[in-house]
Amino acid sequence: MERRMDRQIGLASRGAQGAGGARRGYSLVEVLVVIFIISILSSLILVAMRNALGLGRASAEQQFLRSIGAGLEAFESRFGFYPPLVNDADPLVALSVGLARPRLLSEDPAAQTDARARAARHDEFLRWVEDGPQQTVPRRSARTLTFYLMGLLPREIDGAGSVGLGGSSEGVFSFTEPQRDGGFTRQGQPVTPLVDLRGRQERLRVAGTQQGAIDRNEDSVLLDRWGGPIYVYYWAPVPHMATPPASYHYPGAPANDTARAGEVRSYNMPAFLPDPVENVEVRGARFAVVSAGPDGQINELVRQAPENADNVVYIGGRP
């Protein structure tokens, strides 16, 4: 009887040990599963935080581009046209081959004689002439923003010599009557900078001599928060119509210069913008202020190109 009870106690003890061993093994699996789940959740949280941070930066950049757009609008309200596109090539090279650079017409007889022709070429440049060489010419400029909105011009045009950062007596630059073709009739009238950089001086890459006098062979541009240049894009105005016509003859254009509905390049708009045929806001706009975003790339030819996914764009203007 005692031997039977001892054997039962022994079996119960071994059973209890086995059950305890099974519980210990199951707990280890649970720990591994929990660790795996925590790692997955941590990764998802990090991705979400990174995306939120990226969206926050893009939103802040959008506000800065909006302020630049307001400066373009203020310039147009004051002078009757948007700042001319300035060629972003090296200034000395641009001047030697006759590309668009600011100059004083009153001091440049050659510029006076061809001002009308240059203005016509500028209009053609914005229109996109079918089968013409302008198809491959960029409709953008970084230096237009600093030249015309910040006054970072050559000394003979920028009489005040200020970089316009909002200092006590530095918040002006000087030019009078800029022309559509990039020329200036005379100088000397103080103009308040049209983009406020107070507290954001790092957004301006300035090159030149002291007091903000910019040399013709130097480079001064506005930068986005990722260190790349900010561009302004222009295109031809589109008629105020709910549905664009099959073709449209621009005033003053050659007889064979037409814009066909449904073709983005007909409006000379870069492909990263929404389709103007479908988007009324774009169809009625005149310019876009653009940052290439973190990757620093802009594809002007392919709609929905991967490199355009992080572009930051402000669209504005009126025909």
Number of C-alpha atoms within 10 A of each C-alpha: 6 7 8 9 10 11 12 12 12 12 12 12 12 12 12 12 12 12 12 12 12 11 11 12 11 11 12 11 11 12 11 11 12 12 12 12 12 12 12 12 12 12 12 12 12 12 12 12 12 12 12 12 12 15 13 12 17 20 13 14 21 19 13 19 25 18 18 22 23 16 21 25 19 17 18 15 11 11 14 12 15 22 22 23 27 23 20 17 16 12 19 14 11 17 17 8 8 11 16 21 23 25 22 20 19 14 13 12 11 10 19 16 11 12 18 13 13 20 18 16 13 17 17 18 22 23 26 25 20 15 9 11 10 16 16 9 10 15 24 23 22 23 26 27 28 24 22 25 23 29 29 31 28 20 17 18 25 25 19 24 23 26 25 26 20 18 11 6 9 17 19 24 27 23 23 16 13 21 21 21 25 23 24 19 17 18 19 13 15 15 17 17 25 24 22 19 18 11 9 9 14 14 18 19 14 19 16 16 12 10 11 22 23 26 17 17 15 14 19 22 24 24 18 24 18 15 17 18 22 25 24 25 20 26 22 21 19 21 14 11 10 10 12 18 13 10 12 15 13 16 8 10 14 11 9 10 21 19 25 17 17 15 14 20 20 23 23 23 28 23 20 20 18 17 17 23 16 13 11 15 13 20 24 19 19 19 25 24 26 23 29 23 26 18 13 16 16 21 17 15 14 13 15 13 13 12 17 22 15 18 19 21 22 20 19 18 19 13 12
